[in-house]
Amino acid sequence: MTSAYVYYRIDPAQARLAAARIDALLDAMAAHCATPPRRLSRCDDAEKWMEVYEGVADLATFAAALHAAVRTFDCAAFTRGERHFECFRAPMAAP
């Protein structure tokens, strides 16, 4: 299974809008994850947010669904700059 992480900056004047839309985005993406996705903010920089998606079985399907959901929830309305997507998985065991 794969874990996906998306991080970005929000416009602090739009924090309430951002929270509502990202929470709706997380709800929409929950079907693609083994555990409920969650939203975090950086400890020393409240304008930097991260979405955490764990237990993604099909990364291609997940990425396409996430891209569509970001458009649906108009995430560009409250972000500053780009959303950065990264994925990680547990290392494979040595033979």
Secondary structure, 3 states (H helix, E strand, C coil): CEEEEEEEEECHHHHHHHHHHHHHHHHHHHHHCCCCCEEEEECCEEEEEEEEEEEECCHHHHHHHHHHHHHHCCHHHCEEEEEEEEEEECCCCCC
